[in-house]
Amino acid sequence: MRAWIQDVGQDDLAFVHGVSGQDLDTIATYCREKGEAKQSGDWKHAARVDGTVIMDWCNKRGYTWSQFFNDQKLINRFLDDPANDVFRIWKGRI
């Protein structure tokens, strides 16, 4: 995973976060392995997702980062989206 700060003007900074396919594969493998292990108790670990995946999902649908994290229905839609299944640990419907 890479992160850097890019100066885009005299008073403005842009924070950029990049993730490689290998990083995402590592997260997906972790999720698959955790999902295969039995979970007990009332709490279920639903997913582990890199922020770039969330940002991409939001950008494609016209949502901001803030809107996403302040709206449980959006979070649930993201988690139930079949495209994000590789990041799910507990596979039940949210």
Rosetta constraint file for C-alpha pairs under 8 A:
AtomPair CA 1 CA 17 HARMONIC 7.89 0.50
AtomPair CA 1 CA 18 HARMONIC 6.17 0.50
AtomPair CA 1 CA 19 HARMONIC 4.71 0.50
AtomPair CA 1 CA 20 HARMONIC 6.27 0.50
AtomPair CA 1 CA 23 HARMONIC 6.39 0.50
AtomPair CA 2 CA 17 HARMONIC 6.11 0.50
AtomPair CA 2 CA 18 HARMONIC 5.12 0.50
AtomPair CA 2 CA 19 HARMONIC 6.15 0.50
AtomPair CA 3 CA 15 HARMONIC 7.72 0.50
AtomPair CA 3 CA 16 HARMONIC 5.88 0.50
AtomPair CA 3 CA 17 HARMONIC 4.43 0.50
AtomPair CA 3 CA 18 HARMONIC 5.93 0.50
AtomPair CA 4 CA 15 HARMONIC 6.34 0.50
AtomPair CA 4 CA 16 HARMONIC 5.58 0.50
AtomPair CA 4 CA 17 HARMONIC 6.59 0.50
AtomPair CA 5 CA 13 HARMONIC 6.86 0.50
AtomPair CA 5 CA 14 HARMONIC 5.98 0.50
AtomPair CA 5 CA 15 HARMONIC 4.75 0.50
AtomPair CA 5 CA 16 HARMONIC 6.09 0.50
AtomPair CA 6 CA 13 HARMONIC 6.01 0.50
AtomPair CA 6 CA 14 HARMONIC 5.25 0.50
AtomPair CA 6 CA 15 HARMONIC 6.31 0.50
AtomPair CA 6 CA 16 HARMONIC 7.19 0.50
AtomPair CA 7 CA 12 HARMONIC 6.53 0.50
AtomPair CA 7 CA 13 HARMONIC 4.81 0.50
AtomPair CA 7 CA 14 HARMONIC 6.26 0.50
AtomPair CA 8 CA 12 HARMONIC 5.74 0.50
AtomPair CA 8 CA 13 HARMONIC 5.63 0.50
AtomPair CA 8 CA 14 HARMONIC 6.42 0.50
AtomPair CA 9 CA 13 HARMONIC 6.96 0.50
AtomPair CA 17 CA 52 HARMONIC 7.23 0.50
AtomPair CA 18 CA 52 HARMONIC 7.15 0.50
AtomPair CA 19 CA 23 HARMONIC 6.25 0.50
AtomPair CA 19 CA 24 HARMONIC 7.26 0.50
AtomPair CA 19 CA 52 HARMONIC 7.04 0.50
AtomPair CA 20 CA 24 HARMONIC 6.52 0.50
AtomPair CA 21 CA 25 HARMONIC 6.10 0.50
AtomPair CA 22 CA 26 HARMONIC 6.19 0.50
AtomPair CA 23 CA 27 HARMONIC 6.42 0.50
AtomPair CA 24 CA 28 HARMONIC 6.10 0.50
AtomPair CA 24 CA 50 HARMONIC 7.52 0.50
AtomPair CA 25 CA 29 HARMONIC 6.07 0.50
AtomPair CA 26 CA 30 HARMONIC 6.22 0.50
AtomPair CA 27 CA 31 HARMONIC 6.22 0.50
AtomPair CA 27 CA 48 HARMONIC 7.06 0.50
AtomPair CA 27 CA 49 HARMONIC 7.28 0.50
AtomPair CA 27 CA 50 HARMONIC 7.95 0.50
AtomPair CA 27 CA 87 HARMONIC 7.02 0.50
AtomPair CA 28 CA 32 HARMONIC 6.17 0.50
AtomPair CA 28 CA 86 HARMONIC 5.37 0.50
AtomPair CA 28 CA 87 HARMONIC 5.40 0.50
AtomPair CA 29 CA 33 HARMONIC 6.14 0.50
AtomPair CA 30 CA 34 HARMONIC 6.07 0.50
AtomPair CA 31 CA 35 HARMONIC 5.88 0.50
AtomPair CA 31 CA 47 HARMONIC 6.96 0.50
AtomPair CA 31 CA 48 HARMONIC 6.71 0.50
AtomPair CA 31 CA 86 HARMONIC 7.06 0.50
AtomPair CA 31 CA 87 HARMONIC 5.73 0.50
AtomPair CA 31 CA 88 HARMONIC 6.10 0.50
AtomPair CA 31 CA 89 HARMONIC 4.93 0.50
AtomPair CA 32 CA 36 HARMONIC 6.26 0.50
AtomPair CA 32 CA 86 HARMONIC 7.24 0.50
AtomPair CA 32 CA 87 HARMONIC 7.84 0.50
AtomPair CA 32 CA 88 HARMONIC 7.68 0.50
AtomPair CA 32 CA 89 HARMONIC 6.40 0.50
AtomPair CA 33 CA 37 HARMONIC 6.64 0.50
AtomPair CA 34 CA 89 HARMONIC 6.01 0.50
AtomPair CA 35 CA 88 HARMONIC 7.59 0.50
AtomPair CA 35 CA 89 HARMONIC 4.37 0.50
AtomPair CA 35 CA 90 HARMONIC 5.74 0.50
AtomPair CA 35 CA 91 HARMONIC 7.66 0.50
AtomPair CA 39 CA 44 HARMONIC 6.86 0.50
AtomPair CA 40 CA 44 HARMONIC 7.71 0.50
AtomPair CA 44 CA 90 HARMONIC 6.43 0.50
AtomPair CA 45 CA 89 HARMONIC 6.26 0.50
AtomPair CA 45 CA 90 HARMONIC 6.00 0.50
AtomPair CA 46 CA 79 HARMONIC 7.94 0.50
AtomPair CA 46 CA 88 HARMONIC 5.74 0.50
AtomPair CA 46 CA 89 HARMONIC 5.18 0.50
AtomPair CA 46 CA 90 HARMONIC 4.69 0.50
AtomPair CA 46 CA 91 HARMONIC 7.15 0.50
AtomPair CA 47 CA 79 HARMONIC 7.57 0.50
AtomPair CA 47 CA 87 HARMONIC 5.46 0.50
AtomPair CA 47 CA 88 HARMONIC 4.20 0.50
AtomPair CA 47 CA 89 HARMONIC 4.94 0.50
AtomPair CA 47 CA 90 HARMONIC 6.86 0.50
AtomPair CA 48 CA 87 HARMONIC 5.62 0.50
AtomPair CA 48 CA 88 HARMONIC 6.70 0.50
AtomPair CA 48 CA 89 HARMONIC 7.35 0.50
AtomPair CA 49 CA 53 HARMONIC 6.76 0.50
AtomPair CA 49 CA 54 HARMONIC 7.36 0.50
AtomPair CA 49 CA 87 HARMONIC 5.81 0.50
AtomPair CA 50 CA 54 HARMONIC 6.95 0.50
AtomPair CA 51 CA 55 HARMONIC 6.13 0.50
AtomPair CA 52 CA 56 HARMONIC 6.03 0.50
AtomPair CA 53 CA 57 HARMONIC 6.21 0.50
AtomPair CA 54 CA 58 HARMONIC 6.14 0.50
AtomPair CA 54 CA 78 HARMONIC 7.92 0.50
AtomPair CA 55 CA 59 HARMONIC 5.96 0.50
AtomPair CA 55 CA 64 HARMONIC 7.90 0.50
AtomPair CA 55 CA 65 HARMONIC 6.66 0.50
AtomPair CA 56 CA 60 HARMONIC 6.19 0.50
AtomPair CA 57 CA 61 HARMONIC 6.51 0.50
AtomPair CA 57 CA 78 HARMONIC 7.62 0.50
AtomPair CA 58 CA 62 HARMONIC 5.90 0.50
AtomPair CA 58 CA 63 HARMONIC 4.72 0.50
AtomPair CA 58 CA 64 HARMONIC 6.21 0.50
AtomPair CA 58 CA 65 HARMONIC 7.05 0.50
AtomPair CA 58 CA 68 HARMONIC 7.28 0.50
AtomPair CA 59 CA 63 HARMONIC 5.98 0.50
AtomPair CA 59 CA 64 HARMONIC 7.13 0.50
AtomPair CA 63 CA 67 HARMONIC 6.14 0.50
AtomPair CA 63 CA 68 HARMONIC 6.60 0.50
AtomPair CA 64 CA 68 HARMONIC 6.25 0.50
AtomPair CA 65 CA 69 HARMONIC 6.39 0.50
AtomPair CA 66 CA 70 HARMONIC 6.09 0.50
AtomPair CA 67 CA 71 HARMONIC 6.12 0.50
AtomPair CA 68 CA 72 HARMONIC 7.67 0.50
AtomPair CA 68 CA 74 HARMONIC 5.77 0.50
AtomPair CA 68 CA 75 HARMONIC 6.30 0.50
AtomPair CA 69 CA 74 HARMONIC 7.94 0.50
AtomPair CA 69 CA 75 HARMONIC 6.97 0.50
AtomPair CA 71 CA 75 HARMONIC 6.56 0.50
AtomPair CA 72 CA 76 HARMONIC 6.10 0.50
AtomPair CA 73 CA 77 HARMONIC 6.14 0.50
AtomPair CA 74 CA 78 HARMONIC 6.15 0.50
AtomPair CA 75 CA 79 HARMONIC 6.20 0.50
AtomPair CA 76 CA 80 HARMONIC 6.00 0.50
AtomPair CA 76 CA 94 HARMONIC 5.88 0.50
AtomPair CA 77 CA 81 HARMONIC 5.94 0.50
AtomPair CA 78 CA 84 HARMONIC 7.20 0.50
AtomPair CA 79 CA 84 HARMONIC 6.56 0.50
AtomPair CA 79 CA 85 HARMONIC 7.62 0.50
AtomPair CA 79 CA 88 HARMONIC 7.30 0.50
AtomPair CA 79 CA 94 HARMONIC 7.11 0.50
AtomPair CA 80 CA 84 HARMONIC 7.48 0.50
AtomPair CA 80 CA 85 HARMONIC 7.62 0.50
AtomPair CA 80 CA 93 HARMONIC 6.47 0.50
AtomPair CA 80 CA 94 HARMONIC 6.60 0.50
AtomPair CA 81 CA 85 HARMONIC 6.97 0.50
AtomPair CA 84 CA 88 HARMONIC 7.00 0.50
AtomPair CA 85 CA 91 HARMONIC 7.90 0.50
